[in-house]
Amino acid sequence: MTKTIKTVHLAIDIQQSFLHMPYWQNDDLEIFKANEIKLINGLDKLNIPTIGIFHIEEQGPFSKASGHAV
């Protein structure tokens, strides 16, 4: 039997790459991280999956070779 998922959490462009960009600011990072972890943990308890969508570029911090993109 195939399970139909009606609800999913999309985590778009939440990746280490941003920390390596010249425009990055850490101002609200810790609050965001704590809230996102709390959200994901709560959704896990409800069996609601999180799908990560990552921004990828051929070169730089967003490239797969950088190790920061995923």
PDB file as gemmi writes it, atoms N, CA and C in Angstrom:
CRYST1    1.000    1.000    1.000  90.00  90.00  90.00 P 1                      
ATOM      1  N   MET A   1       0.850  -1.180   0.000  1.00  0.00           N  
ATOM      2  CA  MET A   1       0.000   0.000   0.000  1.00  0.00           C  
ATOM      3  C   MET A   1       0.895   1.242   0.000  1.00  0.00           C  
ATOM      4  N   THR A   2       0.534   2.231  -0.771  1.00  0.00           N  
ATOM      5  CA  THR A   2       1.267   3.486  -0.832  1.00  0.00           C  
ATOM      6  C   THR A   2       0.708   4.465   0.177  1.00  0.00           C  
ATOM      7  N   LYS A   3       1.607   5.099   0.926  1.00  0.00           N  
ATOM      8  CA  LYS A   3       1.194   6.086   1.913  1.00  0.00           C  
ATOM      9  C   LYS A   3       1.135   7.459   1.246  1.00  0.00           C  
ATOM     10  N   THR A   4       0.056   8.172   1.426  1.00  0.00           N  
ATOM     11  CA  THR A   4      -0.086   9.525   0.908  1.00  0.00           C  
ATOM     12  C   THR A   4       0.289  10.518   1.992  1.00  0.00           C  
ATOM     13  N   ILE A   5       1.208  11.401   1.658  1.00  0.00           N  
ATOM     14  CA  ILE A   5       1.622  12.434   2.597  1.00  0.00           C  
ATOM     15  C   ILE A   5       0.834  13.689   2.282  1.00  0.00           C  
ATOM     16  N   LYS A   6       0.102  14.199   3.268  1.00  0.00           N  
ATOM     17  CA  LYS A   6      -0.713  15.390   3.063  1.00  0.00           C  
ATOM     18  C   LYS A   6      -0.019  16.654   3.545  1.00  0.00           C  
ATOM     19  N   THR A   7       0.929  16.498   4.447  1.00  0.00           N  
ATOM     20  CA  THR A   7       1.625  17.641   5.019  1.00  0.00           C  
ATOM     21  C   THR A   7       3.119  17.359   5.020  1.00  0.00           C  
ATOM     22  N   VAL A   8       3.891  18.372   4.655  1.00  0.00           N  
ATOM     23  CA  VAL A   8       5.341  18.250   4.653  1.00  0.00           C  
ATOM     24  C   VAL A   8       5.937  19.612   5.008  1.00  0.00           C  
ATOM     25  N   HIS A   9       7.066  19.590   5.669  1.00  0.00           N  
ATOM     26  CA  HIS A   9       7.803  20.819   5.990  1.00  0.00           C  
ATOM     27  C   HIS A   9       8.897  20.970   4.946  1.00  0.00           C  
ATOM     28  N   LEU A  10       8.892  22.082   4.193  1.00  0.00           N  
ATOM     29  CA  LEU A  10       9.937  22.364   3.223  1.00  0.00           C  
ATOM     30  C   LEU A  10      10.976  23.280   3.856  1.00  0.00           C  
ATOM     31  N   ALA A  11      12.182  22.792   3.964  1.00  0.00           N  
ATOM     32  CA  ALA A  11      13.304  23.593   4.475  1.00  0.00           C  
ATOM     33  C   ALA A  11      14.118  24.009   3.252  1.00  0.00           C  
ATOM     34  N   ILE A  12      13.905  25.228   2.794  1.00  0.00           N  
ATOM     35  CA  ILE A  12      14.520  25.698   1.552  1.00  0.00           C  
ATOM     36  C   ILE A  12      15.725  26.580   1.861  1.00  0.00           C  
ATOM     37  N   ASP A  13      16.854  26.203   1.279  1.00  0.00           N  
ATOM     38  CA  ASP A  13      18.105  26.953   1.413  1.00  0.00           C  
ATOM     39  C   ASP A  13      18.541  27.168   2.855  1.00  0.00           C  
ATOM     40  N   ILE A  14      18.359  26.159   3.683  1.00  0.00           N  
ATOM     41  CA  ILE A  14      18.904  26.206   5.049  1.00  0.00           C  
ATOM     42  C   ILE A  14      20.169  25.365   5.007  1.00  0.00           C  
ATOM     43  N   GLN A  15      21.298  26.045   4.795  1.00  0.00           N  
ATOM     44  CA  GLN A  15      22.549  25.324   4.595  1.00  0.00           C  
ATOM     45  C   GLN A  15      23.731  26.178   5.039  1.00  0.00           C  
ATOM     46  N   GLN A  16      24.846  25.526   5.232  1.00  0.00           N  
ATOM     47  CA  GLN A  16      26.062  26.174   5.707  1.00  0.00           C  
ATOM     48  C   GLN A  16      26.648  27.161   4.697  1.00  0.00           C  
ATOM     49  N   SER A  17      26.278  27.056   3.442  1.00  0.00           N  
ATOM     50  CA  SER A  17      26.838  27.917   2.398  1.00  0.00           C  
ATOM     51  C   SER A  17      26.693  29.398   2.725  1.00  0.00           C  
ATOM     52  N   PHE A  18      25.560  29.775   3.285  1.00  0.00           N  
ATOM     53  CA  PHE A  18      25.307  31.190   3.557  1.00  0.00           C  
ATOM     54  C   PHE A  18      26.318  31.790   4.526  1.00  0.00           C  
ATOM     55  N   LEU A  19      26.827  30.980   5.442  1.00  0.00           N  
ATOM     56  CA  LEU A  19      27.799  31.470   6.421  1.00  0.00           C  
ATOM     57  C   LEU A  19      29.099  31.923   5.762  1.00  0.00           C  
ATOM     58  N   HIS A  20      29.329  31.509   4.524  1.00  0.00           N  
ATOM     59  CA  HIS A  20      30.565  31.800   3.811  1.00  0.00           C  
ATOM     60  C   HIS A  20      30.398  32.890   2.753  1.00  0.00           C  
ATOM     61  N   MET A  21      29.271  33.594   2.786  1.00  0.00           N  
ATOM     62  CA  MET A  21      29.020  34.663   1.826  1.00  0.00           C  
ATOM     63  C   MET A  21      29.328  36.012   2.472  1.00  0.00           C  
ATOM     64  N   PRO A  22      29.830  36.977   1.690  1.00  0.00           N  
ATOM     65  CA  PRO A  22      30.207  38.271   2.252  1.00  0.00           C  
ATOM     66  C   PRO A  22      29.033  39.062   2.835  1.00  0.00           C  
ATOM     67  N   TYR A  23      27.830  38.797   2.407  1.00  0.00           N  
ATOM     68  CA  TYR A  23      26.661  39.535   2.898  1.00  0.00           C  
ATOM     69  C   TYR A  23      26.047  38.908   4.148  1.00  0.00           C  
ATOM     70  N   TRP A  24      26.571  37.758   4.593  1.00  0.00           N  
ATOM     71  CA  TRP A  24      25.988  37.047   5.728  1.00  0.00           C  
ATOM     72  C   TRP A  24      26.160  37.834   7.025  1.00  0.00           C  
ATOM     73  N   GLN A  25      25.120  37.831   7.863  1.00  0.00           N  
ATOM     74  CA  GLN A  25      25.177  38.406   9.202  1.00  0.00           C  
ATOM     75  C   GLN A  25      24.623  37.383  10.182  1.00  0.00           C  
ATOM     76  N   ASN A  26      25.262  37.241  11.320  1.00  0.00           N  
ATOM     77  CA  ASN A  26      24.849  36.267  12.328  1.00  0.00           C  
ATOM     78  C   ASN A  26      23.775  36.772  13.274  1.00  0.00           C  
ATOM     79  N   ASP A  27      23.242  37.957  13.047  1.00  0.00           N  
ATOM     80  CA  ASP A  27      22.352  38.628  14.000  1.00  0.00           C  
ATOM     81  C   ASP A  27      21.277  37.720  14.603  1.00  0.00           C  
ATOM     82  N   ASP A  28      20.537  37.020  13.799  1.00  0.00           N  
ATOM     83  CA  ASP A  28      19.417  36.210  14.295  1.00  0.00           C  
ATOM     84  C   ASP A  28      19.627  34.709  14.080  1.00  0.00           C  
ATOM     85  N   LEU A  29      20.853  34.311  13.765  1.00  0.00           N  
ATOM     86  CA  LEU A  29      21.115  32.913  13.424  1.00  0.00           C  
ATOM     87  C   LEU A  29      20.761  31.956  14.558  1.00  0.00           C  
ATOM     88  N   GLU A  30      21.196  32.240  15.763  1.00  0.00           N  
ATOM     89  CA  GLU A  30      20.955  31.312  16.880  1.00  0.00           C  
ATOM     90  C   GLU A  30      19.464  31.153  17.175  1.00  0.00           C  
ATOM     91  N   ILE A  31      18.723  32.246  17.104  1.00  0.00           N  
ATOM     92  CA  ILE A  31      17.269  32.175  17.327  1.00  0.00           C  
ATOM     93  C   ILE A  31      16.609  31.350  16.222  1.00  0.00           C  
ATOM     94  N   PHE A  32      17.029  31.602  14.977  1.00  0.00           N  
ATOM     95  CA  PHE A  32      16.477  30.845  13.856  1.00  0.00           C  
ATOM     96  C   PHE A  32      16.782  29.361  13.997  1.00  0.00           C  
ATOM     97  N   LYS A  33      18.048  29.025  14.291  1.00  0.00           N  
ATOM     98  CA  LYS A  33      18.428  27.615  14.419  1.00  0.00           C  
ATOM     99  C   LYS A  33      17.633  26.928  15.519  1.00  0.00           C  
ATOM    100  N   ALA A  34      17.508  27.567  16.658  1.00  0.00           N  
ATOM    101  CA  ALA A  34      16.760  26.969  17.776  1.00  0.00           C  
ATOM    102  C   ALA A  34      15.300  26.740  17.392  1.00  0.00           C  
ATOM    103  N   ASN A  35      14.701  27.718  16.723  1.00  0.00           N  
ATOM    104  CA  ASN A  35      13.296  27.575  16.316  1.00  0.00           C  
ATOM    105  C   ASN A  35      13.121  26.512  15.245  1.00  0.00           C  
ATOM    106  N   GLU A  36      14.046  26.440  14.309  1.00  0.00           N  
ATOM    107  CA  GLU A  36      13.937  25.432  13.244  1.00  0.00           C  
ATOM    108  C   GLU A  36      14.113  24.028  13.816  1.00  0.00           C  
ATOM    109  N   ILE A  37      15.053  23.856  14.726  1.00  0.00           N  
ATOM    110  CA  ILE A  37      15.242  22.548  15.363  1.00  0.00           C  
ATOM    111  C   ILE A  37      14.000  22.155  16.157  1.00  0.00           C  
ATOM    112  N   LYS A  38      13.430  23.100  16.885  1.00  0.00           N  
ATOM    113  CA  LYS A  38      12.209  22.831  17.650  1.00  0.00           C  
ATOM    114  C   LYS A  38      11.069  22.430  16.704  1.00  0.00           C  
ATOM    115  N   LEU A  39      10.947  23.129  15.591  1.00  0.00           N  
ATOM    116  CA  LEU A  39       9.908  22.818  14.605  1.00  0.00           C  
ATOM    117  C   LEU A  39      10.104  21.420  14.034  1.00  0.00           C  
ATOM    118  N   ILE A  40      11.316  21.112  13.588  1.00  0.00           N  
ATOM    119  CA  ILE A  40      11.586  19.793  12.996  1.00  0.00           C  
ATOM    120  C   ILE A  40      11.352  18.684  14.006  1.00  0.00           C  
ATOM    121  N   ASN A  41      11.799  18.864  15.240  1.00  0.00           N  
ATOM    122  CA  ASN A  41      11.576  17.841  16.275  1.00  0.00           C  
ATOM    123  C   ASN A  41      10.088  17.627  16.546  1.00  0.00           C  
ATOM    124  N   GLY A  42       9.326  18.711  16.604  1.00  0.00           N  
ATOM    125  CA  GLY A  42       7.884  18.599  16.820  1.00  0.00           C  
ATOM    126  C   GLY A  42       7.195  17.903  15.657  1.00  0.00           C  
ATOM    127  N   LEU A  43       7.607  18.234  14.439  1.00  0.00           N  
ATOM    128  CA  LEU A  43       7.018  17.593  13.264  1.00  0.00           C  
ATOM    129  C   LEU A  43       7.380  16.122  13.202  1.00  0.00           C  
ATOM    130  N   ASP A  44       8.620  15.787  13.588  1.00  0.00           N  
ATOM    131  CA  ASP A  44       9.027  14.375  13.627  1.00  0.00           C  
ATOM    132  C   ASP A  44       8.121  13.570  14.554  1.00  0.00           C  
ATOM    133  N   LYS A  45       7.773  14.139  15.690  1.00  0.00           N  
ATOM    134  CA  LYS A  45       6.894  13.443  16.641  1.00  0.00           C  
ATOM    135  C   LYS A  45       5.503  13.213  16.055  1.00  0.00           C  
ATOM    136  N   LEU A  46       5.114  14.076  15.109  1.00  0.00           N  
ATOM    137  CA  LEU A  46       3.818  13.937  14.439  1.00  0.00           C  
ATOM    138  C   LEU A  46       3.924  13.158  13.129  1.00  0.00           C  
ATOM    139  N   ASN A  47       5.106  12.605  12.869  1.00  0.00           N  
ATOM    140  CA  ASN A  47       5.385  11.876  11.629  1.00  0.00           C  
ATOM    141  C   ASN A  47       5.185  12.731  10.384  1.00  0.00           C  
ATOM    142  N   ILE A  48       5.513  14.008  10.489  1.00  0.00           N  
ATOM    143  CA  ILE A  48       5.464  14.920   9.348  1.00  0.00           C  
ATOM    144  C   ILE A  48       6.896  15.099   8.862  1.00  0.00           C  
ATOM    145  N   PRO A  49       7.175  14.706   7.636  1.00  0.00           N  
ATOM    146  CA  PRO A  49       8.556  14.759   7.146  1.00  0.00           C  
ATOM    147  C   PRO A  49       9.021  16.173   6.804  1.00  0.00           C  
ATOM    148  N   THR A  50      10.338  16.344   6.853  1.00  0.00           N  
ATOM    149  CA  THR A  50      10.987  17.567   6.397  1.00  0.00           C  
ATOM    150  C   THR A  50      11.749  17.233   5.126  1.00  0.00           C  
ATOM    151  N   ILE A  51      11.556  18.043   4.110  1.00  0.00           N  
ATOM    152  CA  ILE A  51      12.284  17.893   2.852  1.00  0.00           C  
ATOM    153  C   ILE A  51      13.201  19.094   2.715  1.00  0.00           C  
ATOM    154  N   GLY A  52      14.498  18.838   2.540  1.00  0.00           N  
ATOM    155  CA  GLY A  52      15.482  19.902   2.362  1.00  0.00           C  
ATOM    156  C   GLY A  52      15.698  20.195   0.890  1.00  0.00           C  
ATOM    157  N   ILE A  53      15.589  21.445   0.508  1.00  0.00           N  
ATOM    158  CA  ILE A  53      15.855  21.882  -0.855  1.00  0.00           C  
ATOM    159  C   ILE A  53      17.036  22.849  -0.775  1.00  0.00           C  
ATOM    160  N   PHE A  54      18.119  22.510  -1.463  1.00  0.00           N  
ATOM    161  CA  PHE A  54      19.352  23.262  -1.342  1.00  0.00           C  
ATOM    162  C   PHE A  54      19.704  23.992  -2.631  1.00  0.00           C  
ATOM    163  N   HIS A  55      20.167  25.207  -2.478  1.00  0.00           N  
ATOM    164  CA  HIS A  55      20.655  26.026  -3.581  1.00  0.00           C  
ATOM    165  C   HIS A  55      22.045  25.512  -3.942  1.00  0.00           C  
ATOM    166  N   ILE A  56      22.258  25.163  -5.204  1.00  0.00           N  
ATOM    167  CA  ILE A  56      23.543  24.636  -5.652  1.00  0.00           C  
ATOM    168  C   ILE A  56      24.056  25.475  -6.818  1.00  0.00           C  
ATOM    169  N   GLU A  57      25.345  25.796  -6.793  1.00  0.00           N  
ATOM    170  CA  GLU A  57      26.010  26.482  -7.894  1.00  0.00           C  
ATOM    171  C   GLU A  57      27.227  25.667  -8.314  1.00  0.00           C  
ATOM    172  N   GLU A  58      27.775  25.969  -9.474  1.00  0.00           N  
ATOM    173  CA  GLU A  58      28.923  25.213  -9.969  1.00  0.00           C  
ATOM    174  C   GLU A  58      30.207  25.526  -9.203  1.00  0.00           C  
ATOM    175  N   GLN A  59      30.346  26.758  -8.688  1.00  0.00           N  
ATOM    176  CA  GLN A  59      31.559  27.151  -7.979  1.00  0.00           C  
ATOM    177  C   GLN A  59      31.198  27.929  -6.724  1.00  0.00           C  
ATOM    178  N   GLY A  60      32.152  28.024  -5.793  1.00  0.00           N  
ATOM    179  CA  GLY A  60      31.962  28.824  -4.600  1.00  0.00           C  
ATOM    180  C   GLY A  60      31.308  28.057  -3.460  1.00  0.00           C  
ATOM    181  N   PRO A  61      30.882  28.782  -2.413  1.00  0.00           N  
ATOM    182  CA  PRO A  61      30.323  28.147  -1.225  1.00  0.00           C  
ATOM    183  C   PRO A  61      29.077  27.301  -1.493  1.00  0.00           C  
ATOM    184  N   PHE A  62      28.360  27.578  -2.587  1.00  0.00           N  
ATOM    185  CA  PHE A  62      27.150  26.822  -2.892  1.00  0.00           C  
ATOM    186  C   PHE A  62      27.407  25.633  -3.814  1.00  0.00           C  
ATOM    187  N   SER A  63      28.667  25.350  -4.117  1.00  0.00           N  
ATOM    188  CA  SER A  63      28.978  24.198  -4.969  1.00  0.00           C  
ATOM    189  C   SER A  63      29.044  22.936  -4.107  1.00  0.00           C  
ATOM    190  N   LYS A  64      28.773  21.803  -4.719  1.00  0.00           N  
ATOM    191  CA  LYS A  64      28.863  20.540  -3.992  1.00  0.00           C  
ATOM    192  C   LYS A  64      30.283  20.303  -3.495  1.00  0.00           C  
ATOM    193  N   ALA A  65      31.293  20.746  -4.269  1.00  0.00           N  
ATOM    194  CA  ALA A  65      32.690  20.540  -3.903  1.00  0.00           C  
ATOM    195  C   ALA A  65      33.078  21.291  -2.623  1.00  0.00           C  
ATOM    196  N   SER A  66      32.362  22.362  -2.288  1.00  0.00           N  
ATOM    197  CA  SER A  66      32.698  23.156  -1.100  1.00  0.00           C  
ATOM    198  C   SER A  66      32.408  22.413   0.196  1.00  0.00           C  
ATOM    199  N   GLY A  67      31.486  21.476   0.151  1.00  0.00           N  
ATOM    200  CA  GLY A  67      31.088  20.767   1.361  1.00  0.00           C  
ATOM    201  C   GLY A  67      30.066  21.510   2.202  1.00  0.00           C  
ATOM    202  N   HIS A  68      29.665  22.687   1.775  1.00  0.00           N  
ATOM    203  CA  HIS A  68      28.700  23.499   2.528  1.00  0.00           C  
ATOM    204  C   HIS A  68      27.294  23.443   1.955  1.00  0.00           C  
ATOM    205  N   ALA A  69      27.145  22.950   0.744  1.00  0.00           N  
ATOM    206  CA  ALA A  69      25.883  23.052   0.025  1.00  0.00           C  
ATOM    207  C   ALA A  69      24.823  22.090   0.527  1.00  0.00           C  
ATOM    208  N   VAL A  70      25.202  21.011   1.134  1.00  0.00           N  
ATOM    209  CA  VAL A  70      24.196  20.049   1.616  1.00  0.00           C  
ATOM    210  C   VAL A  70      24.496  19.609   3.028  1.00  0.00           C  
TER     211      VAL A  70                                                      
END                                                                             
